[in-house]
Amino acid sequence: MDQGIHITGLSKRYGEGETAVDALKDVNMSIAPGEVVGLVGPSGSGKTTLLKCLGAVIEPTRGHMTLGGEVIYDSDHDGWKTRDLRALRRDRIGFIFQAPYLIPFLDVTDNVALLPMLAGRANGTSRARALELLQALDVAHRARALPSELSGGEQQRVSIARALANQPPVILADEPTAPLDSERALAVMRILNRMASQYQTAIIVVTHDEKIIPTFKRIYHIRDGRTEEEAGEGRDIS
């Protein structure tokens, strides 16, 4: 697989000498386009560090990362392959958080269209893309509403639309269902699976939510900085 996101031998060390801490130790992961994979582990296991490395927020100490068929990090050849990590995050990596973090003074359409606009796309094209995603997520009727006028479920759908706005090869979802009850949590997972398939996006869901873990077909468990892959139940939630 050359699309999606693939990492090999990824390690992250904090500090030096006797006080050094290895937060990640030779992590290997592969997520194909259209696939939703779980990343599960206890507090202090390395989940947050791995997510930050995948999201180009912090630099690994060693390893290799490929995104959408292009090498984005290679410790053997000068590290990051781009100097503009902000543009990399904006244009090629979508983020979904536990809280929606919508901009309160922008309406729903502009919240979703903002990233494409910042990437240099025309306003009309960006808003058309936003409306397409809002329609796919069944919130197009709220396109002119402000975030404060939305329900919690609607805000989460808008945040998913925003993550897809620049058609990134990968989306990193950090505990997207933690505050939700079972019905709403499974609804979010249905949406993520549908969006992954429809837009051929690789989605990594970081979670410890027992409600959604049975929905994954593949799971990476992380403990003490190392990952272990296993087949998930892949429970049908359609």
N, CA, C and O of each residue as an XYZ file, in Angstrom:
952
protein
N       0.849     -1.194      0.000
C       0.000      0.000      0.000
C       0.885      1.245      0.000
O       1.744      1.382      0.872
N       0.694      2.171     -0.973
C       1.476      3.388     -0.968
C       0.631      4.608     -0.652
O       1.176      5.701     -0.498
N      -0.681      4.458     -0.550
C      -1.542      5.557     -0.151
C      -1.845      5.414      1.345
O      -1.259      4.573      2.027
N      -2.767      6.246      1.846
C      -3.050      6.196      3.268
C      -1.877      6.756      4.058
O      -1.173      7.648      3.587
N      -1.672      6.229      5.257
C      -0.550      6.658      6.082
C       0.201      5.437      6.587
O      -0.409      4.460      7.022
N       1.516      5.496      6.528
C       2.359      4.365      6.917
C       3.554      4.880      7.690
O       4.217      5.826      7.264
N       3.832      4.259      8.827
C       4.991      4.635      9.613
C       5.793      3.383      9.944
O       5.230      2.319     10.203
N       7.098      3.523      9.931
C       7.979      2.400     10.257
C       9.084      2.888     11.184
O       9.678      3.945     10.978
N       9.338      2.085     12.209
C      10.434      2.352     13.129
C      10.349      3.692     13.831
O      11.378      4.292     14.142
N       9.131      4.176     14.089
C       8.972      5.513     14.659
C       9.287      5.481     16.158
O       8.717      4.698     16.918
N      10.201      6.347     16.549
C      10.604      6.438     17.951
C      10.653      7.903     18.361
O      10.911      8.787     17.544
N      10.400      8.139     19.636
C      10.508      9.491     20.188
C      11.138      9.416     21.568
O      10.630      8.742     22.464
N      12.258     10.122     21.722
C      12.964     10.174     23.008
C      12.942     11.611     23.516
O      13.239     12.557     22.786
N      12.585     11.743     24.774
C      12.649     13.030     25.446
C      13.859     13.041     26.374
O      14.062     12.099     27.141
N      14.649     14.085     26.310
C      15.789     14.209     27.192
C      16.998     13.442     26.682
O      16.981     12.853     25.602
N      18.053     13.467     27.499
C      19.301     12.815     27.119
C      19.915     12.103     28.319
O      19.576     12.371     29.471
N      20.822     11.195     28.010
C      21.567     10.503     29.059
C      20.695      9.657     29.961
O      19.739      9.028     29.506
N      21.031      9.643     31.249
C      20.337      8.771     32.194
C      18.896      9.193     32.440
O      18.089      8.388     32.903
N      18.562     10.442     32.138
C      17.194     10.920     32.369
C      16.317     10.805     31.122
O      15.157     11.217     31.143
N      16.857     10.253     30.047
C      16.081     10.142     28.803
C      14.887      9.210     28.981
O      14.964      8.205     29.688
N      13.789      9.561     28.330
C      12.572      8.758     28.359
C      12.178      8.427     26.930
O      12.026      9.327     26.104
N      12.009      7.138     26.629
C      11.573      6.713     25.308
C      10.055      6.592     25.296
O       9.497      5.599     25.763
N       9.391      7.617     24.756
C       7.929      7.620     24.734
C       7.375      6.719     23.640
O       6.294      6.150     23.796
N       8.108      6.579     22.523
C       7.745      5.677     21.428
C       8.958      4.832     21.080
O      10.088      5.321     21.071
N       8.713      3.547     20.789
C       9.815      2.618     20.546
C       9.535      1.782     19.302
O       8.839      0.768     19.368
N      10.080      2.215     18.172
C       9.995      1.465     16.916
C       8.556      1.089     16.554
O       8.245     -0.081     16.334
N       7.698      2.089     16.496
C       6.284      1.878     16.173
C       6.111      1.699     14.672
O       6.693      2.439     13.878
N       5.301      0.704     14.286
C       4.946      0.470     12.886
C       3.425      0.481     12.763
O       2.732     -0.179     13.536
N       2.911      1.228     11.796
C       1.461      1.285     11.544
C       1.211      1.509     10.061
O       1.985      2.185      9.382
N       0.113      0.930      9.564
C      -0.322      1.172      8.189
C      -1.834      1.264      8.172
O      -2.522      0.353      8.632
N      -2.359      2.371      7.638
C      -3.805      2.554      7.520
C      -4.091      2.908      6.070
O      -3.563      3.892      5.551
N      -4.916      2.118      5.423
C      -5.211      2.287      4.005
C      -6.307      3.319      3.783
O      -7.075      3.603      4.702
N      -6.396      3.886      2.582
C      -7.511      4.779      2.260
C      -8.849      4.063      2.477
O      -9.006      2.901      2.101
N      -9.795      4.756      3.076
C     -11.112      4.181      3.314
C     -11.218      3.345      4.569
O     -12.268      2.759      4.834
N     -10.142      3.276      5.354
C     -10.107      2.420      6.539
C     -10.182      3.263      7.811
O      -9.580      4.334      7.897
N     -10.932      2.763      8.800
C     -11.010      3.382     10.125
C     -10.385      2.413     11.118
O     -10.869      1.295     11.293
N      -9.320      2.841     11.763
C      -8.537      1.983     12.656
C      -8.512      2.592     14.048
O      -8.424      3.811     14.197
N      -8.590      1.746     15.066
C      -8.540      2.216     16.440
C      -7.123      2.196     16.990
O      -6.345      1.291     16.689
N      -6.793      3.190     17.793
C      -5.539      3.236     18.544
C      -5.916      3.302     20.017
O      -6.475      4.296     20.481
N      -5.609      2.244     20.743
C      -6.113      2.071     22.101
C      -4.947      1.876     23.059
O      -3.999      1.153     22.752
N      -5.016      2.515     24.207
C      -3.975      2.324     25.211
C      -4.270      3.137     26.449
O      -5.007      4.120     26.379
N      -3.705      2.745     27.594
C      -3.940      3.463     28.850
C      -3.203      4.792     28.876
O      -2.379      5.068     28.005
N      -3.499      5.609     29.871
C      -2.792      6.869     30.044
C      -1.304      6.602     30.228
O      -0.917      5.674     30.938
N      -0.472      7.419     29.586
C       0.967      7.257     29.684
C       1.553      6.207     28.772
O       2.743      5.905     28.861
N       0.735      5.641     27.890
C       1.208      4.557     27.018
C       1.959      5.060     25.798
O       2.687      4.301     25.157
N       1.785      6.339     25.471
C       2.409      6.901     24.275
C       1.408      7.355     23.226
O       1.809      7.811     22.155
N       0.098      7.239     23.510
C      -0.924      7.625     22.533
C      -0.768      9.080     22.092
O      -0.747      9.383     20.899
N      -0.659      9.967     23.075
C      -0.598     11.389     22.752
C       0.656     11.723     21.962
O       0.601     12.496     21.005
N       1.785     11.148     22.355
C       3.031     11.394     21.624
C       2.921     10.891     20.188
O       3.338     11.578     19.255
N       2.358      9.692     20.009
C       2.202      9.147     18.661
C       1.289     10.031     17.835
O       1.580     10.304     16.671
N       0.189     10.483     18.421
C      -0.743     11.344     17.699
C      -0.062     12.648     17.276
O      -0.278     13.134     16.166
N       0.752     13.204     18.158
C       1.444     14.455     17.826
C       2.479     14.243     16.724
O       2.673     15.117     15.879
N       3.141     13.095     16.726
C       4.081     12.795     15.641
C       3.338     12.621     14.322
O       3.747     13.170     13.298
N       2.247     11.859     14.345
C       1.453     11.650     13.134
C       0.890     12.958     12.603
O       0.765     13.144     11.393
N       0.552     13.864     13.515
C      -0.021     15.141     13.119
C       1.003     16.212     12.839
O       0.640     17.373     12.651
N       2.285     15.855     12.805
C       3.371     16.803     12.521
C       3.386     17.957     13.510
O       3.708     19.092     13.157
N       3.032     17.651     14.759
C       3.069     18.651     15.828
C       4.423     18.608     16.525
O       4.971     19.651     16.884
N       4.968     17.406     16.718
C       6.310     17.258     17.258
C       7.113     16.368     16.311
O       6.551     15.592     15.538
N       8.431     16.496     16.386
C       9.295     15.714     15.489
C       9.739     14.424     16.164
O      10.210     14.454     17.301
N       9.595     13.288     15.477
C      10.109     12.037     16.042
C      11.627     12.099     16.188
O      12.286     12.964     15.610
N      12.160     11.182     16.958
C      13.612     11.049     17.066
C      14.164     10.200     15.928
O      15.273     10.426     15.443
N      13.378      9.233     15.520
C      13.825      8.310     14.472
C      12.604      7.706     13.794
O      11.544      7.581     14.408
N      12.755      7.329     12.519
C      11.683      6.633     11.830
C      11.370      7.208     10.470
O      12.106      8.039      9.938
N      10.253      6.746      9.913
C       9.891      7.054      8.531
C       8.369      7.136      8.468
O       7.679      6.259      8.988
N       7.838      8.196      7.829
C       6.393      8.368      7.677
C       6.057      8.717      6.236
O       6.677      9.589      5.628
N       5.058      8.015      5.702
C       4.558      8.272      4.352
C       3.086      8.628      4.437
O       2.322      7.959      5.133
N       2.683      9.677      3.735
C       1.306     10.149      3.769
C       0.827     10.369      2.350
O       1.415     11.154      1.605
N      -0.257      9.668      1.965
C      -0.805      9.844      0.622
C       0.182      9.548     -0.478
O       0.154     10.187     -1.530
N       1.067      8.575     -0.246
C       2.027      8.186     -1.263
C       3.308      9.000     -1.289
O       4.172      8.754     -2.130
N       3.453      9.974     -0.377
C       4.649     10.810     -0.342
C       5.324     10.697      1.023
O       4.656     10.676      2.056
N       6.641     10.625      1.014
C       7.401     10.611      2.267
C       7.312     11.998      2.892
O       7.652     12.995      2.254
N       6.853     12.060      4.145
C       6.794     13.353      4.832
C       7.852     13.455      5.925
O       8.194     14.556      6.357
N       8.378     12.300      6.380
C       9.434     12.335      7.401
C      10.343     11.131      7.228
O       9.882     10.003      7.055
N      11.637     11.391      7.277
C      12.624     10.317      7.183
C      13.845     10.751      7.986
O      14.589     11.643      7.575
N      14.041     10.109      9.134
C      15.138     10.527     10.018
C      16.511     10.287      9.391
O      17.496     10.897      9.807
N      16.582      9.407      8.398
C      17.865      9.141      7.741
C      18.199     10.171      6.669
O      19.320     10.207      6.161
N      17.214     11.013      6.327
C      17.433     12.001      5.266
C      16.836     13.344      5.679
O      15.894     13.840      5.062
N      17.398     13.910      6.721
C      17.098     15.293      7.140
C      15.725     15.495      7.761
O      15.255     16.630      7.846
N      15.072     14.430      8.194
C      13.824     14.603      8.945
C      12.643     14.989      8.079
O      12.357     14.325      7.083
N      11.942     16.080      8.458
C      10.753     16.500      7.720
C      11.100     16.859      6.284
O      12.128     17.482      6.021
N      10.243     16.465      5.365
C      10.476     16.732      3.942
C       9.906     18.078      3.509
O      10.065     18.474      2.355
N       9.249     18.780      4.418
C       8.759     20.125      4.129
C       9.136     21.030      5.284
O       9.175     20.595      6.436
N       9.411     22.284      4.979
C       9.726     23.250      6.036
C       8.477     23.864      6.621
O       8.495     24.384      7.737
N       7.384     23.804      5.866
C       6.144     24.442      6.308
C       5.223     23.387      6.922
O       4.315     22.883      6.261
N       5.462     23.063      8.172
C       4.648     22.038      8.840
C       3.219     22.529      9.067
O       2.290     21.722      9.109
N       3.036     23.824      9.212
C       1.679     24.354      9.375
C       0.846     24.069      8.132
O      -0.317     23.680      8.244
N       1.425     24.256      6.950
C       0.710     23.949      5.715
C       0.460     22.455      5.575
O      -0.588     22.044      5.077
N       1.421     21.636      6.013
C       1.224     20.186      5.989
C       0.028     19.791      6.833
O      -0.812     19.003      6.398
N      -0.052     20.339      8.044
C      -1.194     20.023      8.922
C      -2.501     20.543      8.348
O      -3.532     19.873      8.413
N      -2.449     21.746      7.785
C      -3.668     22.364      7.260
C      -4.208     21.632      6.046
O      -5.416     21.426      5.926
N      -3.314     21.236      5.139
C      -3.735     20.745      3.833
C      -3.833     19.226      3.742
O      -4.572     18.714      2.902
N      -3.097     18.484      4.595
C      -2.984     17.048      4.370
C      -3.382     16.191      5.564
O      -3.397     14.964      5.471
N      -3.702     16.829      6.683
C      -4.092     16.081      7.871
C      -5.337     16.729      8.470
O      -5.333     17.919      8.784
N      -6.394     15.947      8.627
C      -7.598     16.453      9.273
C      -7.592     16.074     10.744
O      -7.122     14.998     11.115
N      -8.118     16.961     11.580
C      -8.142     16.718     13.020
C      -9.584     16.795     13.532
O     -10.326     17.724     13.211
N      -9.958     15.802     14.329
C     -11.240     15.822     15.035
C     -10.935     15.629     16.513
O     -10.245     14.684     16.896
N     -11.453     16.531     17.336
C     -11.156     16.477     18.759
C     -12.405     16.109     19.559
O     -13.513     16.037     19.028
N     -12.187     15.881     20.847
C     -13.305     15.563     21.733
C     -14.313     16.712     21.755
O     -15.522     16.482     21.748
N     -13.811     17.952     21.781
C     -14.657     19.138     21.678
C     -14.589     19.661     20.244
O     -13.539     19.561     19.609
N     -15.686     20.216     19.718
C     -15.698     20.633     18.305
C     -14.763     21.792     17.970
O     -14.236     21.847     16.859
N     -14.543     22.725     18.910
C     -13.671     23.881     18.681
C     -14.061     24.661     17.423
O     -13.197     25.051     16.639
N     -15.352     24.885     17.235
C     -15.807     25.705     16.122
C     -15.599     27.183     16.461
O     -15.631     27.573     17.628
N     -15.388     27.991     15.433
C     -15.179     29.430     15.646
C     -16.541     30.071     15.885
O     -17.398     30.030     15.002
N     -16.759     30.661     17.052
C     -18.116     31.061     17.447
C     -18.755     32.147     16.599
O     -19.980     32.199     16.492
N     -17.941     33.031     15.984
C     -18.521     34.147     15.234
C     -18.653     33.859     13.740
O     -19.087     34.728     12.983
N     -18.279     32.634     13.299
C     -18.481     32.229     11.910
C     -19.659     31.270     11.827
O     -19.860     30.443     12.717
N     -20.444     31.384     10.745
C     -21.537     30.427     10.596
C     -20.971     29.063     10.196
O     -19.773     28.922      9.950
N     -21.841     28.078     10.137
C     -21.423     26.702      9.887
C     -20.655     26.578      8.573
O     -19.606     25.936      8.524
N     -21.173     27.189      7.514
C     -20.519     27.089      6.204
C     -19.104     27.641      6.257
O     -18.174     27.019      5.744
N     -18.935     28.808      6.875
C     -17.613     29.422      6.908
C     -16.673     28.676      7.849
O     -15.463     28.674      7.623
N     -17.194     28.046      8.895
C     -16.345     27.214      9.744
C     -15.713     26.088      8.935
O     -14.542     25.758      9.124
N     -16.493     25.503      8.035
C     -15.984     24.393      7.226
C     -15.128     24.899      6.071
O     -14.142     24.263      5.699
N     -15.504     26.043      5.506
C     -14.809     26.571      4.324
C     -13.497     27.275      4.664
O     -12.691     27.546      3.773
N     -13.277     27.571      5.943
C     -12.117     28.385      6.312
C     -10.791     27.750      5.908
O      -9.929     28.439      5.363
N     -10.603     26.450      6.161
C      -9.318     25.817      5.840
C      -9.005     25.852      4.345
O      -7.888     26.211      3.971
N      -9.959     25.489      3.473
C      -9.654     25.633      2.041
C      -9.330     27.071      1.640
O      -8.471     27.305      0.789
N     -10.024     28.036      2.258
C      -9.720     29.435      1.960
C      -8.290     29.775      2.367
O      -7.565     30.429      1.617
N      -7.886     29.330      3.558
C      -6.527     29.591      4.030
C      -5.484     28.915      3.142
O      -4.346     29.372      3.040
N      -5.898     27.810      2.499
C      -4.987     27.104      1.597
C      -4.910     27.763      0.231
O      -4.142     27.326     -0.627
N      -5.711     28.828      0.016
C      -5.619     29.577     -1.225
C      -6.718     29.310     -2.229
O      -6.685     29.843     -3.338
N      -7.706     28.481     -1.856
C      -8.799     28.225     -2.788
C      -9.773     29.401     -2.800
O      -9.899     30.128     -1.815
N     -10.446     29.572     -3.911
C     -11.411     30.662     -4.048
C     -12.544     30.490     -3.041
O     -12.933     29.371     -2.704
N     -13.063     31.619     -2.569
C     -14.131     31.568     -1.571
C     -15.327     30.758     -2.051
O     -15.885     29.953     -1.306
N     -15.716     30.979     -3.307
C     -16.878     30.260     -3.831
C     -16.647     28.761     -3.888
O     -17.526     27.973     -3.539
N     -15.456     28.372     -4.330
C     -15.109     26.942     -4.389
C     -15.075     26.338     -2.997
O     -15.534     25.214     -2.791
N     -14.530     27.084     -2.037
C     -14.436     26.598     -0.661
C     -15.815     26.421     -0.042
O     -16.067     25.433      0.648
N     -16.700     27.366     -0.283
C     -18.045     27.259      0.286
C     -18.836     26.150     -0.399
O     -19.645     25.484      0.247
N     -18.619     25.940     -1.692
C     -19.293     24.845     -2.392
C     -18.849     23.500     -1.807
O     -19.667     22.602     -1.606
N     -17.553     23.372     -1.538
C     -17.035     22.153     -0.901
C     -17.647     21.974      0.485
O     -18.016     20.862      0.863
N     -17.754     23.062      1.239
C     -18.349     22.996      2.572
C     -19.797     22.513      2.507
O     -20.209     21.659      3.292
N     -20.560     23.060      1.576
C     -21.967     22.669      1.453
C     -22.104     21.210      1.023
O     -23.027     20.519      1.455
N     -21.194     20.742      0.176
C     -21.193     19.331     -0.224
C     -21.010     18.423      1.000
O     -21.712     17.423      1.156
N     -20.070     18.783      1.849
C     -19.815     17.975      3.037
C     -20.954     18.072      4.037
O     -21.339     17.071      4.641
N     -21.491     19.261      4.215
C     -22.620     19.422      5.142
C     -23.817     18.613      4.668
O     -24.538     18.031      5.479
N     -24.030     18.575      3.356
C     -25.107     17.755      2.802
C     -24.852     16.273      3.091
O     -25.764     15.547      3.487
N     -23.610     15.831      2.891
C     -23.277     14.423      3.129
C     -23.458     14.042      4.587
O     -23.741     12.886      4.900
N     -23.293     15.016      5.483
C     -23.392     14.754      6.916
C     -24.753     15.145      7.497
O     -24.937     15.172      8.713
N     -25.699     15.446      6.609
C     -27.085     15.732      7.016
C     -27.208     16.961      7.920
O     -28.062     16.994      8.806
N     -26.372     17.957      7.701
C     -26.514     19.206      8.454
C     -26.534     20.422      7.526
O     -26.275     21.543      7.963
N     -26.841     20.201      6.252
C     -26.882     21.315      5.307
C     -27.958     22.336      5.687
O     -27.834     23.517      5.366
N     -29.012     21.881      6.368
C     -30.085     22.794      6.776
C     -29.620     23.762      7.866
O     -30.334     24.711      8.192
N     -28.433     23.534      8.432
C     -27.886     24.415      9.464
C     -26.723     25.260      8.921
O     -25.941     25.817      9.691
N     -26.620     25.345      7.601
C     -25.465     25.984      6.962
C     -25.281     27.440      7.377
O     -24.150     27.923      7.418
N     -26.362     28.148      7.684
C     -26.276     29.574      8.029
C     -26.268     29.803      9.539
O     -26.182     30.945      9.990
N     -26.355     28.737     10.314
C     -26.436     28.870     11.772
C     -25.063     29.123     12.376
O     -24.041     28.747     11.802
N     -25.049     29.760     13.536
C     -23.840     29.918     14.321
C     -23.643     28.687     15.203
O     -24.619     28.008     15.522
N     -22.412     28.381     15.606
C     -22.181     27.201     16.445
C     -23.041     27.168     17.706
O     -23.472     26.097     18.133
N     -23.293     28.327     18.300
C     -24.092     28.369     19.531
C     -25.535     27.937     19.308
O     -26.245     27.617     20.261
N     -25.965     27.926     18.056
C     -27.342     27.537     17.741
C     -27.470     26.054     17.410
O     -28.567     25.581     17.114
N     -26.361     25.314     17.456
C     -26.359     23.901     17.097
C     -26.457     23.018     18.330
O     -26.043     23.406     19.423
N     -27.007     21.831     18.141
C     -26.946     20.818     19.188
C     -25.529     20.247     19.243
O     -24.725     20.487     18.343
N     -25.227     19.493     20.300
C     -23.909     18.881     20.410
C     -23.611     17.947     19.265
O     -22.489     17.924     18.759
N     -24.611     17.162     18.839
C     -24.416     16.249     17.718
C     -24.168     16.979     16.421
O     -23.357     16.544     15.603
N     -24.870     18.100     16.224
C     -24.668     18.891     15.008
C     -23.275     19.524     15.003
O     -22.621     19.582     13.962
N     -22.826     19.994     16.157
C     -21.479     20.562     16.231
C     -20.423     19.518     15.868
O     -19.461     19.822     15.163
N     -20.604     18.291     16.349
C     -19.637     17.243     16.043
C     -19.624     16.936     14.545
O     -18.559     16.696     13.977
N     -20.786     16.940     13.903
C     -20.852     16.685     12.465
C     -20.158     17.802     11.683
O     -19.478     17.549     10.688
N     -20.335     19.019     12.140
C     -19.669     20.140     11.476
C     -18.152     20.015     11.639
O     -17.405     20.321     10.709
N     -17.694     19.571     12.806
C     -16.253     19.403     13.016
C     -15.701     18.293     12.118
O     -14.554     18.370     11.677
N     -16.502     17.267     11.844
C     -16.081     16.212     10.920
C     -16.001     16.763      9.499
O     -15.066     16.459      8.759
N     -16.990     17.576      9.125
C     -16.963     18.213      7.799
C     -15.719     19.082      7.656
O     -15.065     19.069      6.613
N     -15.398     19.831      8.694
C     -14.210     20.698      8.651
C     -12.934     19.864      8.452
O     -12.040     20.260      7.703
N     -12.858     18.716      9.125
C     -11.678     17.859      8.995
C     -11.513     17.332      7.575
O     -10.395     17.056      7.140
N     -12.624     17.191      6.850
C     -12.592     16.666      5.488
C     -12.448     17.758      4.428
O     -12.299     17.457      3.244
N     -12.491     19.021      4.846
C     -12.630     20.127      3.894
C     -11.523     20.184      2.856
O     -11.784     20.494      1.694
N     -10.287     19.889      3.254
C      -9.165     19.947      2.315
C      -8.854     18.588      1.696
O      -7.784     18.394      1.118
N      -9.788     17.651      1.818
C      -9.615     16.298      1.276
C      -8.279     15.676      1.703
O      -7.505     15.225      0.859
N      -8.013     15.653      3.016
C      -6.726     15.136      3.478
C      -6.639     13.619      3.318
O      -7.663     12.939      3.396
N      -5.449     13.076      3.098
C      -5.301     11.617      3.025
C      -5.595     10.931      4.348
O      -5.965      9.758      4.371
N      -5.430     11.670      5.470
C      -5.615     11.056      6.782
C      -6.348     12.010      7.715
O      -6.176     13.227      7.646
N      -7.173     11.430      8.591
C      -7.810     12.178      9.666
C      -7.420     11.530     10.980
O      -7.483     10.309     11.125
N      -7.014     12.358     11.939
C      -6.700     11.909     13.289
C      -7.833     12.355     14.202
O      -8.063     13.551     14.378
N      -8.533     11.397     14.776
C      -9.672     11.681     15.652
C      -9.283     11.331     17.084
O      -9.051     10.166     17.403
N      -9.214     12.336     17.936
C      -8.749     12.162     19.313
C      -9.946     12.110     20.259
O     -10.553     13.137     20.565
N     -10.277     10.908     20.715
C     -11.379     10.692     21.656
C     -12.671     11.384     21.186
O     -13.274     12.132     21.956
N     -13.104     11.147     19.942
C     -14.264     11.890     19.424
C     -15.586     11.504     20.056
O     -16.567     12.233     19.911
N     -15.644     10.363     20.763
C     -16.922      9.913     21.338
C     -16.911      9.910     22.859
O     -17.889      9.478     23.470
N     -15.843     10.374     23.489
C     -15.700     10.249     24.945
C     -16.878     10.834     25.732
O     -17.335     10.203     26.685
N     -17.385     12.023     25.365
C     -18.464     12.582     26.182
C     -19.865     12.124     25.772
O     -20.852     12.606     26.327
N     -19.968     11.209     24.818
C     -21.263     10.858     24.241
C     -21.823      9.575     24.842
O     -21.077      8.707     25.295
N     -23.164      9.470     24.838
C     -23.783      8.212     25.254
C     -23.629      7.193     24.121
O     -23.137      7.516     23.040
N     -24.057      5.963     24.389
C     -23.812      4.877     23.433
C     -24.414      5.157     22.066
O     -23.764      4.936     21.044
N     -25.651      5.642     22.038
C     -26.325      5.874     20.764
C     -25.590      6.918     19.934
O     -25.364      6.719     18.740
N     -25.217      8.029     20.564
C     -24.530      9.091     19.828
C     -23.109      8.678     19.453
O     -22.613      9.057     18.392
N     -22.451      7.902     20.319
C     -21.097      7.437     20.012
C     -21.105      6.539     18.776
O     -20.253      6.675     17.898
N     -22.062      5.630     18.714
C     -22.144      4.748     17.555
C     -22.540      5.521     16.301
O     -22.125      5.173     15.196
N     -23.348      6.576     16.476
C     -23.712      7.416     15.330
C     -22.468      8.093     14.756
O     -22.320      8.176     13.537
N     -21.574      8.576     15.621
C     -20.328      9.188     15.159
C     -19.485      8.170     14.404
O     -18.902      8.492     13.369
N     -19.415      6.935     14.918
C     -18.623      5.912     14.235
C     -19.223      5.551     12.883
O     -18.489      5.287     11.931
N     -20.545      5.535     12.790
C     -21.176      5.283     11.486
C     -20.779      6.370     10.495
O     -20.468      6.089      9.337
N     -20.795      7.615     10.966
C     -20.422      8.732     10.106
C     -18.967      8.611      9.657
O     -18.661      8.779      8.477
N     -18.071      8.320     10.601
C     -16.649      8.223     10.250
C     -16.400      7.109      9.244
O     -15.619      7.277      8.307
N     -17.057      5.980      9.435
C     -16.889      4.885      8.483
C     -17.445      5.257      7.112
O     -16.848      4.923      6.089
N     -18.575      5.939      7.087
C     -19.162      6.339      5.807
C     -18.291      7.364      5.099
O     -18.092      7.286      3.887
N     -17.771      8.324      5.855
C     -16.929      9.354      5.255
C     -15.597      8.761      4.774
O     -15.093      9.141      3.718
N     -15.033      7.835      5.549
C     -13.784      7.188      5.122
C     -13.971      6.490      3.788
O     -13.128      6.596      2.898
N     -15.094      5.765      3.653
C     -15.372      5.043      2.424
C     -15.671      5.994      1.271
O     -15.173      5.808      0.161
N     -16.485      7.012      1.538
C     -16.920      7.913      0.478
C     -15.766      8.753     -0.070
O     -15.678      8.975     -1.278
N     -14.876      9.223      0.821
C     -13.801     10.120      0.403
C     -12.431      9.446      0.385
O     -11.415     10.100      0.151
N     -12.408      8.133      0.634
C     -11.171      7.348      0.631
C     -10.098      7.988      1.516
O      -8.955      8.199      1.111
N     -10.525      8.279      2.732
C      -9.651      8.865      3.737
C      -9.268      7.795      4.753
O     -10.113      6.996      5.156
N      -8.021      7.772      5.167
C      -7.578      6.887      6.250
C      -7.851      7.602      7.570
O      -7.421      8.739      7.760
N      -8.561      6.944      8.480
C      -8.936      7.578      9.744
C      -8.393      6.759     10.915
O      -8.612      5.551     11.004
N      -7.684      7.442     11.803
C      -7.182      6.833     13.033
C      -7.969      7.425     14.189
O      -7.991      8.642     14.374
N      -8.614      6.567     14.964
C      -9.415      7.006     16.105
C      -8.691      6.610     17.386
O      -8.584      5.427     17.711
N      -8.198      7.607     18.106
C      -7.581      7.364     19.404
C      -8.696      7.309     20.442
O      -9.489      8.245     20.554
N      -8.759      6.223     21.197
C      -9.893      6.071     22.105
C      -9.594      5.081     23.223
O      -8.736      4.207     23.100
N     -10.325      5.248     24.308
C     -10.413      4.195     25.330
C     -11.888      3.916     25.614
O     -12.241      3.330     26.637
N     -12.746      4.354     24.676
C     -14.203      4.236     24.822
C     -14.646      2.815     24.493
O     -14.623      2.403     23.333
N     -15.044      2.077     25.509
C     -15.437      0.678     25.316
C     -16.674      0.542     24.438
O     -16.935     -0.536     23.903
N     -17.440      1.625     24.282
C     -18.652      1.563     23.471
C     -18.332      1.371     21.998
O     -19.098      0.737     21.273
N     -17.198      1.918     21.547
C     -16.916      1.896     20.108
C     -15.815      0.918     19.716
O     -15.676      0.604     18.534
N     -15.033      0.429     20.666
C     -13.920     -0.463     20.330
C     -14.377     -1.686     19.523
O     -13.658     -2.106     18.617
N     -15.556     -2.277     19.821
C     -15.982     -3.433     19.009
C     -16.299     -3.108     17.553
O     -16.491     -4.025     16.755
N     -16.359     -1.820     17.184
C     -16.701     -1.464     15.801
C     -15.492     -1.525     14.862
O     -15.663     -1.560     13.643
N     -14.287     -1.537     15.406
C     -13.091     -1.503     14.558
C     -12.776     -2.882     13.984
O     -12.886     -3.898     14.670
N     -12.385     -2.895     12.717
C     -11.916     -4.142     12.109
C     -10.443     -4.402     12.444
O      -9.992     -5.547     12.478
N      -9.703     -3.312     12.688
C      -8.306     -3.446     13.111
C      -8.047     -2.483     14.261
O      -8.576     -1.372     14.295
N      -7.227     -2.930     15.193
C      -6.895     -2.122     16.357
C      -5.392     -2.190     16.590
O      -4.778     -3.253     16.498
N      -4.813     -1.031     16.895
C      -3.440     -0.984     17.376
C      -3.481     -0.691     18.874
O      -3.968      0.358     19.295
N      -2.972     -1.613     19.663
C      -2.828     -1.391     21.099
C      -1.444     -0.812     21.343
O      -0.456     -1.302     20.794
N      -1.369      0.216     22.156
C      -0.083      0.809     22.488
C       0.119      0.750     23.995
O      -0.765      1.106     24.774
N       1.300      0.293     24.384
C       1.664      0.204     25.798
C       3.169      0.389     25.906
O       3.941     -0.230     25.174
N       3.570      1.246     26.824
C       4.996      1.525     27.043
C       5.709      1.904     25.741
O       6.865      1.541     25.521
N       4.992      2.643     24.881
C       5.611      3.158     23.664
C       5.694      2.198     22.503
O       6.245      2.539     21.456
N       5.154      0.993     22.667
C       5.191     -0.001     21.586
C       3.764     -0.349     21.167
O       2.849     -0.374     21.991
N       3.591     -0.616     19.876
C       2.271     -0.973     19.369
C       2.209     -2.447     18.992
O       3.198     -3.067     18.601
N       1.008     -2.971     19.127
C       0.734     -4.349     18.717
C      -0.601     -4.363     17.985
O      -1.616     -3.906     18.512
N      -0.590     -4.884     16.783
C      -1.803     -4.902     15.967
C      -2.610     -6.163     16.228
O      -2.052     -7.243     16.420
N      -3.941     -6.012     16.232
C      -4.807     -7.177     16.336
C      -6.072     -6.945     15.514
O      -6.456     -5.805     15.250
N      -6.702     -8.027     15.119
C      -7.976     -7.921     14.412
C      -9.060     -7.551     15.404
O      -9.120     -8.109     16.500
N      -9.915     -6.618     15.029
C     -11.033     -6.227     15.881
C     -12.276     -7.017     15.514
O     -12.279     -7.812     14.574
N     -13.334     -6.779     16.281
C     -14.590     -7.469     16.023
C     -15.237     -7.001     14.719
O     -15.887     -7.781     14.024
N     -15.054     -5.728     14.399
C     -15.689     -5.192     13.209
C     -17.197     -5.301     13.240
O     -17.835     -5.626     12.239
N     -17.763     -5.020     14.423
C     -19.209     -5.179     14.599
C     -19.981     -4.281     13.629
O     -19.635     -3.115     13.439
N     -21.020     -4.835     13.025
C     -21.825     -4.095     12.060
C     -22.646     -3.041     12.795
O     -23.441     -3.378     13.672
N     -22.464     -1.775     12.448
C     -23.229     -0.696     13.081
C     -24.020      0.082     12.035
O     -24.471      1.199     12.290
N     -24.187     -0.525     10.837
C     -24.881      0.187      9.769
C     -26.359      0.354     10.068
O     -27.089      0.935      9.265
